[in-house]
């Protein structure tokens, strides 16, 4: 039995493959890596934009986030824990700007769990502005 979200929103096989590959390769990366996902308004397909950029810093991600539309950001962020161990958290960042319309807000809110489950992200962070990305490393380290 599929949830209503799974029926409403779709992932192409290519996207599912990319999500799996991204998760596996980033776990061995030495620096941050991020990808941005959007929901296609007409088809409700969850996908990357045409460029399929892999970002190497949160600053690059911030520069590319739209002002008035939500996005999902998958982030792998290697960091050294206080006890010296290396940790590579893999998280979903749900970007929901205050200025986005109710329709977008509902659409992205409705697909959030599906995106988390499909990407197998460890946890979800909600942010309202691209500036909030600056806080993410600190939030990751404090967990």
Contact map, one row per residue, 1 for C-alpha under 8 A:
11100000000000000000000000000000000000000000000000000000000000000000000000000000000000000000000000000000000000000000000000000000000000000000000
11111110000000000000000000000000000000000000000000000000000000000000000000000000000000000000000000000000000000000000000000000000000000000000000
11111110000000000000000000000000000000000000000000000000000000000000000000000000000000000000000000000000000000000000000000000000000000000000000
01111111000000000000000000000000000000000000000000000000000000000000000000000000000000000000000000000000000000000000000000000000000000000000000
01111111100000000000000000000000000000000000000000000000000000000000000000000000000000000000000000000000000001100100000000000000000000000000000
01111111110000000000000000000000000000000000000000000000000000000000000000000000000000000000000000000000000000000100000000000000000000000000000
01111111110000000000000000000000000000000000000000000000000000000000000000000000000000000000000000000000000000000000000000000000000000000000000
00011111110000000000000000000000000000000001000000000000000000000000000000000000000000000000000000000000000000000000000000000000000000000000000
00001111111000000000000000000000000000000001110000000000000000000000000000000000000000000000000000000000000000100000000000000000000000000000000
00000111111100000000000000000000000000000001110000000000000000000000000000000000000000000000000000000000000000000000000000000000000000000000000
00000000111111110000000000000000000000000000111000000000000000000000000000000000000000000000000000000000000000000000000000000000000000000000000
00000000011111110000000000000000000000000000101000000000000000000000000000000000000000000000000000000000000000000000000000000000000000000000000
00000000001111111000000000000000000000000000000000000000000000000000000000000000000000000000000000000000000000000000000000000000000000000000000
00000000001111111100000000000000000000000000000000000000000000000000000000000000000000000000000000000000000000000000000000000000000000000000000
00000000001111111110000000000000000000000000001000000000000000000000000000000000000000000000000000000000000000000000000000000000000000000000000
00000000001111111111000000000000000000000000000000000000000000000000000000000000000000000000000000000000000000000000011000000000000000000000000
00000000000011111111100000000000000000000000000000000000000000000000000000000000000000000000000000000000000000000000000000000000000000000000000
00000000000001111111110000000000000000000000000000000000000000000000000000000000000000000000000000000000000000000000000000000000000000000000000
00000000000000111111111000000000000000000000000000000000000000000000000000000000000000000000000000000000000000000000011000000000000000000000000
00000000000000011111111100000000000000000000000000000000000000000000000000000000000000000000000000000000000000000000001000000000000000000000000
00000000000000001111111110000000000000000000000000000000000000000000000000000000000000000000000000000000000000000000000000000000000000000000000
00000000000000000111111111000000000000000000000000000000000000000000000000000000000000000000000000000000000000000000000000000000000000000000000
00000000000000000011111111100000000000000000000000000000000000000000000000010000000000000100000000000000000000000000001000000000000000000000000
00000000000000000001111111110000000000000000000000000000000000000000000000000000000000000000000000000000000000000000000000000000000000000000000
00000000000000000000111111111000000000000000000000000000000000000000000000000000000000000000000000000000000000000000000000000000000000000000000
00000000000000000000011111111000100000000000000000000000000000000000000000010000000000000000000000000000000000000000000000000000000000000000000
00000000000000000000001111111000000000000000000000000000000000000000000000010000000000010100000000000000000000000000000000000000000000000000000
00000000000000000000000111111100000000000000000000000000000000000000000000000000000000000000000000000000000000000000000000000000000000000000000
00000000000000000000000011111111100000000000000000000000000000000000000000000100000000000000000000000000000000000000000000000000000000000000000
00000000000000000000000000011111000000000000000000000000000000000000000000000100000000000000000000000000000000000000000000000000000000000000000
00000000000000000000000000001111100000000000000000000001000000000000000000001100000000000000000000000000000000000000000000000000000000000000000
00000000000000000000000000001111110000000000000000000011110000000000000000111100000000000000000000000000000000000000000000000000000000000000000
00000000000000000000000001001011111000000000000000000111100000000000000000111000000000000000000000000000000000000000000000000000000000000000000
00000000000000000000000000000001111100000000000000000111110010000000000011110000000000000000000000000000000000000000000000000000000000000000000
00000000000000000000000000000000111110000000000100011110000000000000000011100000000000000000000000000000000000000000000000000000000000000000000
00000000000000000000000000000000011111000000000110001000000010000000001111000000000000000000000000000000000000000000000000000000000000000000000
00000000000000000000000000000000001111100000011110000000000000000000001111000000000000000000000000000000000000000000000000000000000000000000000
00000000000000000000000000000000000111110000011110000000000000000000011100000000000000000000000000000000000000000000000000000000000000000000000
00000000000000000000000000000000000011111001111000000000000000000000001000000000000000000000000000000000000100000000000000000000000000000000000
00000000000000000000000000000000000001111111111000000000000000000000000000000000000000000000000000000000000000000000000000000000000000000000000
00000000000000000000000000000000000000111111100000000000000000000000000000000000000000000000000000000000000000000000000000000000000000000000000
00000000000000000000000000000000000000011111000000000000000000000000000000000000000000000000000000000000000000000000000000000000000000000000000
00000000000000000000000000000000000000011111100000000000000000000000000000000000000000000000000000000000000000000000000000000000000000000000000
00000001110000000000000000000000000000111111110000000000000000000000000000000000000000000000000000000000000000000000000000000000000000000000000
00000000111100000000000000000000000000111011111000000000000000000000000000000000000000000000000000000000000000000000000000000000000000000000000
00000000111000000000000000000000000011110001111100000000000000000000000000000000000000000000000000000000000000000000000000000000000000000000000
00000000001100100000000000000000000011110000111110000000000000000000000000000000000000000000000000000000000000000000000000000000000000000000000
00000000000000000000000000000000001111000000011111110000000000000000000000000000000000000000000000000000000000000000000000000000000000000000000
00000000000000000000000000000000000111000000001111110000000000000000000000000000000000000000000000000000000000000000000000000000000000000000000
00000000000000000000000000000000000000000000000111110000000000000000000000000000000000000000000000000000000000000000000000000000000000000000000
00000000000000000000000000000000000000000000000111111000000000000000000000000000000000000000000000000000000000000000000000000000000000000000000
00000000000000000000000000000000001000000000000111111100000000000000000000000000000000000000000000000000000000000000000000000000000000000000000
00000000000000000000000000000000001100000000000000111110000000000000000000000000000000000000000000000000000000000000000000000000000000000000000
00000000000000000000000000000000111000000000000000011111000000000000000000000000000000000000000000000000000000000000000000000000000000000000000
00000000000000000000000000000001111000000000000000001111110110000000000000000000000000000000000000000000000000000000000000000000000000000000000
00000000000000000000000000000011110000000000000000000111110100000000000000000000000000000000000000000000000000000000000000000000000000000000000
00000000000000000000000000000001110000000000000000000011111110000000000000000000000000000000000000000000000000000000000000000000000000000000000
00000000000000000000000000000001010000000000000000000011111111000000000000000000000000000000000000000000000000000000000000000000000011000000000
00000000000000000000000000000000000000000000000000000000111111100000000000000000000000000000000000000000000000000000000000000000000000000000000
00000000000000000000000000000000000000000000000000000011111111110000000000000000000000000000000000000000000000000000000000000000000000000000000
00000000000000000000000000000000010100000000000000000010111111111000000000000000000000000000000000000000000000000000000000000000000000000000000
00000000000000000000000000000000000000000000000000000000011111111000000000000000000000000000000000000000000000000000000000000000011010000000000
00000000000000000000000000000000000000000000000000000000001111111000000000000000000000000000000000000000000000000000000000000000010000000000000
00000000000000000000000000000000000000000000000000000000000111111100000000000000000000000000000000000000000000000000000000000000000000000000000
00000000000000000000000000000000000000000000000000000000000011111110001000000000000000000000000000000000000000000000000000000000010000000000000
00000000000000000000000000000000000000000000000000000000000000011111110000000000000000000000000000000000000000000000000000000000000000000000000
00000000000000000000000000000000000000000000000000000000000000001111100000000000000000000000000010100000000000000000000000000000000000000000000
00000000000000000000000000000000000000000000000000000000000000000111110000000000000000000000000011111000000000000000000000000000000000000000000
00000000000000000000000000000000000000000000000000000000000000000111111000000000000000000000000110111001000000000000000000000000000000000000000
00000000000000000000000000000000000001000000000000000000000000000101111100000000000000000000011110010001100100000000000000000000000000000000000
00000000000000000000000000000000000111100000000000000000000000001000111110000000000000000000011100000000000100000000000000000000000000000000000
00000000000000000000000000000000000111000000000000000000000000000000011111000000000000000001111000000000000000000000000000000000000000000000000
00000000000000000000000000000000011110000000000000000000000000000000001111100000000000000001111000000000000000000000000000000000000000000000000
00000000000000000000000000000000011110000000000000000000000000000000000111110000000000000111100000000000000000000000000010000000000000000000000
00000000000000000000000000000001111000000000000000000000000000000000000011111000000000001111100000000000000000000000000000000000000000000000000
00000000000000000000001001100001110000000000000000000000000000000000000001111100000000011110000000000000000000000000000000000000000000000000000
00000000000000000000000000000011100000000000000000000000000000000000000000111110000000011100000000000000000000000000000000000000000000001000000
00000000000000000000000000001111000000000000000000000000000000000000000000011111000001111000000000000000000000000000000000000000000000000000000
00000000000000000000000000000000000000000000000000000000000000000000000000001111100001110000000000000000000000000000000000000000000000000000100
00000000000000000000000000000000000000000000000000000000000000000000000000000111111111100000000000000000000000000000000000000000000000000000000
00000000000000000000000000000000000000000000000000000000000000000000000000000011111111100000000000000000000000000000000000000000000000000000100
00000000000000000000000000000000000000000000000000000000000000000000000000000001111110000000000000000000000000000000000000000000000000000000000
00000000000000000000000000000000000000000000000000000000000000000000000000000001111110000000000000000000000000000000000000000000000000000000000
00000000000000000000000000000000000000000000000000000000000000000000000000000001111111000000000000000000000000000000000000000000000000000000000
00000000000000000000000000000000000000000000000000000000000000000000000000000001111111100000000000000000000000000000000000000000000000000000000
00000000000000000000000000000000000000000000000000000000000000000000000000000111100111110000000000000000000000000000000000000000000000000000000
00000000000000000000000000000000000000000000000000000000000000000000000000000111100011111000000000000000000000000000000000000000000000000000000
00000000000000000000000000100000000000000000000000000000000000000000000000011110000001111100000000000000000000000000000000000000000000000000000
00000000000000000000000000000000000000000000000000000000000000000000000000111100000000111110000000000000000000000000000001000000000000000001000
00000000000000000000001000100000000000000000000000000000000000000000000001111000000000011111000000000000000000000000000011100000000000000000000
00000000000000000000000000000000000000000000000000000000000000000000000001110000000000001111100000000000000000000000000011111000000000000000000
00000000000000000000000000000000000000000000000000000000000000000000000111100000000000000111110000000000000000000001000011111000000000000000000
00000000000000000000000000000000000000000000000000000000000000000000000111100000000000000011111000000000000000000000000000011110000000000000000
00000000000000000000000000000000000000000000000000000000000000000000011110000000000000000001111100000000000000010000000000011110000000000000000
00000000000000000000000000000000000000000000000000000000000000000000011110000000000000000000111110000000000000000000000000000111110000000000000
00000000000000000000000000000000000000000000000000000000000000000000111000000000000000000000011111010000100000000000000000000111100000000000000
00000000000000000000000000000000000000000000000000000000000000000011110000000000000000000000001111110000000000000000000000000011100000000000000
00000000000000000000000000000000000000000000000000000000000000000001000000000000000000000000000111110000000000000000000000000001000000000000000
00000000000000000000000000000000000000000000000000000000000000000011100000000000000000000000000011111000000000000000000000000000000000000000000
00000000000000000000000000000000000000000000000000000000000000000001110000000000000000000000000111111101100000000000000000000000000000000000000
00000000000000000000000000000000000000000000000000000000000000000001100000000000000000000000000000111111100000000000000000000000000000000000000
00000000000000000000000000000000000000000000000000000000000000000000000000000000000000000000000000011111110000000000000000000000000000000000000
00000000000000000000000000000000000000000000000000000000000000000000000000000000000000000000000000001111111000000000000000000000000000000000000
00000000000000000000000000000000000000000000000000000000000000000000110000000000000000000000000000011111111100000000000000000000000000000000000
00000000000000000000000000000000000000000000000000000000000000000000010000000000000000000000000100011111111110000000000000000000000000000000000
00000000000000000000000000000000000000000000000000000000000000000000000000000000000000000000000000000111111111000000000000000000000000000000000
00000000000000000000000000000000000000000000000000000000000000000000000000000000000000000000000000000011111111100000000000000000000000000000000
00000000000000000000000000000000000000100000000000000000000000000000011000000000000000000000000000000001111111110000000000000000000000000000000
00000000000000000000000000000000000000000000000000000000000000000000000000000000000000000000000000000000111111110000000000000000000000000000000
00001000000000000000000000000000000000000000000000000000000000000000000000000000000000000000000000000000011111111000000000000000000000000000000
00001000100000000000000000000000000000000000000000000000000000000000000000000000000000000000000000000000001111111110000000000000000000000000000
00000000000000000000000000000000000000000000000000000000000000000000000000000000000000000000010000000000000111111111000000000000000000000000000
00000000000000000000000000000000000000000000000000000000000000000000000000000000000000000000000000000000000001111111100000000000000000000000000
00001100000000000000000000000000000000000000000000000000000000000000000000000000000000000000000000000000000000111111110000000000000000000000000
00000000000000000000000000000000000000000000000000000000000000000000000000000000000000000000000000000000000000111111111000000000000000000000000
00000000000000000000000000000000000000000000000000000000000000000000000000000000000000000001000000000000000000011111111110110000000000000000000
00000000000000000000000000000000000000000000000000000000000000000000000000000000000000000000000000000000000000001111111110000000000000000000000
00000000000000010010000000000000000000000000000000000000000000000000000000000000000000000000000000000000000000000111111100000000000000000000000
00000000000000010011001000000000000000000000000000000000000000000000000000000000000000000000000000000000000000000011111110000000000000000000000
00000000000000000000000000000000000000000000000000000000000000000000000000000000000000000000000000000000000000000001111111000000000000000000000
00000000000000000000000000000000000000000000000000000000000000000000000001000000000000000111000000000000000000000001101111110000000000000000000
00000000000000000000000000000000000000000000000000000000000000000000000000000000000000001111000000000000000000000000000111110000000000000000000
00000000000000000000000000000000000000000000000000000000000000000000000000000000000000000111000000000000000000000001000011111000000000000000000
00000000000000000000000000000000000000000000000000000000000000000000000000000000000000000011110000000000000000000001000011111100000000000000000
00000000000000000000000000000000000000000000000000000000000000000000000000000000000000000011110000000000000000000000000000111110000000000000000
00000000000000000000000000000000000000000000000000000000000000000000000000000000000000000000111100000000000000000000000000011111000000000000000
00000000000000000000000000000000000000000000000000000000000000000000000000000000000000000000111110000000000000000000000000001111110110000000000
00000000000000000000000000000000000000000000000000000000000000000000000000000000000000000000001111000000000000000000000000000111110100000000000
00000000000000000000000000000000000000000000000000000000000000000000000000000000000000000000001110000000000000000000000000000011111110000000000
00000000000000000000000000000000000000000000000000000000000001101000000000000000000000000000001000000000000000000000000000000011111110000000000
00000000000000000000000000000000000000000000000000000000000001000000000000000000000000000000000000000000000000000000000000000000111111100000000
00000000000000000000000000000000000000000000000000000000000000000000000000000000000000000000000000000000000000000000000000000011111111110000000
00000000000000000000000000000000000000000000000000000000010001000000000000000000000000000000000000000000000000000000000000000010111111110000000
00000000000000000000000000000000000000000000000000000000010000000000000000000000000000000000000000000000000000000000000000000000001111111000000
00000000000000000000000000000000000000000000000000000000000000000000000000000000000000000000000000000000000000000000000000000000001111111110000
00000000000000000000000000000000000000000000000000000000000000000000000000000000000000000000000000000000000000000000000000000000000111111111000
00000000000000000000000000000000000000000000000000000000000000000000000000001000000000000000000000000000000000000000000000000000000001111111100
00000000000000000000000000000000000000000000000000000000000000000000000000000000000000000000000000000000000000000000000000000000000000111111110
00000000000000000000000000000000000000000000000000000000000000000000000000000000000000000000000000000000000000000000000000000000000000111111111
00000000000000000000000000000000000000000000000000000000000000000000000000000000000000001000000000000000000000000000000000000000000000011111111
00000000000000000000000000000000000000000000000000000000000000000000000000000010100000000000000000000000000000000000000000000000000000001111111
00000000000000000000000000000000000000000000000000000000000000000000000000000000000000000000000000000000000000000000000000000000000000000111111
00000000000000000000000000000000000000000000000000000000000000000000000000000000000000000000000000000000000000000000000000000000000000000011111
